């Protein structure tokens, strides 16, 4: 690997100041992470002068890529007026109105500062409304870093237990057992097992959290019959069905929930609704959202946040969503679909056991012949994960492409057919590069189902 002296020097300074030299583990890389100098559209330039095409878009948050002129102009105008106040702003009302009109179920909206905060608020609102303590979530699903929300997001064959009754597994060392006891785990898209598990805790569950296209589970779309079964169960048992659409709101104009006959009671949002700035939101039924209303004689869920609904984020988010209209959504999804078709052709040409899952403007590569149907099938064993990293490093250093570390792409409207062709050719080269490593795994009895 060639040297990157400026990134190396910055990292040597960073490790003396920041644990591991990074403030989020997703950018950690050995021997050192790479530092950005500038970014525009779908291209990112590092401090050592290397330019790369960005297919990660800050973990799906940049729907228009980097530094979109309209967003920059609107934010700059607001910046001269101030960044945050101990007063409300019109910018908050305008973004709330846009979201309210965009998705039928968003009767009321409350803004926060991250997807993690949005999910946390969704869980607390569900408890406040129902008076019940427990939540249920899918094994392997990522819902941020709130203690309860992160349970079992990293379950593995050594601790996940029987599929008919998955264990509640801690992520952070020191998580109290009492937290684990309040989180019920079910296998995604498995109706029979999930309903049996929920029935065992019917009187205690405040909400069932669903990510309609959960990335960590395998970027698998929730089956219509599964979503409808969860909805029916929550109606019968005085619980709420809530969606985490922090990532998936990009899938359709009104989010991934647009395609289902039944709608969630609450939805957590983030990522693209901030236009490139930190953001989160909780949206849903007006009667549930009343638990947050300070006008109530008994306020069930007191909530605030110093930078919640700050005018910079609200302005950027509104402009980003205005630009991401129905035509833009359709065009981006069509480009992504074309990219998937091209990559499937490349897979056949390279003769490698790789499959693709995804929805809308997102897709993920799996090192298995047949696309996974469950988290346990999508789970990356260490030997396979090492080969995935080999491919990602090849693409980053040799082809100058950036992908998400699960071997996923989250497209932006800044991408064109030119970049899609670059991606296809780079993957063909990359598949051929790692093919010996994949064949070695066969000889070691590490199969690709």
GIPE-V876491 format. One line per field, one symbol per residue. ss: DSSP state (h for helix, s for strand, l for the rest). phi: phi as a letter, one per 30 degrees, with the letter a starting at -180 (. if undefined). burial: b if it has 24 or more other C-alpha atoms within 12 Angstrom, else e. A space follows every 50 residues. Layout:
# GIPE-V876491
ss->???
phi->???
burial->???
This chain:
# GIPE-V876491
ss->llllhhhhhhhhhhllllhhhlllhhhllllllllsssssslssssllll ssssllhhhhlllllsllhhhhhhhhhhhllllllllllhhhhhhhhhhh hhlllllsssssllhhhhhhhhhhhhhhhhlllsssssllllllllllll llllllllllllhhhlllllllllllhhhhhlssssllllhhhhhhhhhl llllssssssllsslllllssllhhhhhhhhhhhhhlllssssslllhhh lllllhhhhllllllssssshhhhlllllssssslhhhhhhhllllllll llllllllllhhhhhhhhhhhhhllhhhhhhhhhhhhhhhhhhhhhhhhh llllsssssllsssssllllllllhhhhlllhhhhhhhhhhhhhhhhlll sslslllsssllllllhhhhhhhhhhhhhhhhhhhhhhhhhhhllllll
phi->.ddbeddeddddddddcbeiibcbddcdacdadccdcaaaiccbccdcjd cbdccchhhidcdcichdeddeddddddedckcabcbdbdedddddddde ddbedddbbbcbcadedddeddddddddddicccbbbdeidcbjcdeddc eidbebedbdidddadddcdcdejeddddddccccbdeicdedddddded bedcddaccbcdbddddkhcdddeddddddedddddchbccbcccecddd dbeciddedcdccddbbcbahddcijceaaacbleddddddcdddddbdd bdbalecdiddddddddddddddcdeddddddddddddddddddddeddd hbdbbbblahcbabcbdadcedcbedddecdeddeddddddddddddcch bcbddcibbbdbdddbeedddddddddedddddceedddddeddicdce
burial->eeeeeebbebbeeeeeeeeebbeeeebeeeebbbbeeebbbbbbbbeeeb bbbbbbbbbbbbbbbbbbeebbebbeeeeeeebeeeeebebbebbbbbbb ebbbbbbbbbbbbbbbbbbbbbbbbbbbbbbbbbbbbbbbbbbbbbbbbb bbbbbbeeebeebebbbbbbbeeeeeeebbbbbbbbbbbbbebbbebbbe bbebbbbbbbbbbbbbbbbbbbbeebbbbbbebbeebbbbbbbbbbbbbb bbbbbbbbbeebbbbbbbbbbbbbbbbbbbbbbbbeebbbbbeeeeeeee bebeeebbbbbbbbbbbbbbbbbbbeebbebbbbbbbbbbebbbebbeeb ebbbbbbbbbbbbbbbbbeebbbbbbbbbbeeebeebbbbbbbbbbbebb bbbbbbbbbbbbbbbbeebbebbbbbbbbbbbbbbebbbeeeeeeeebe
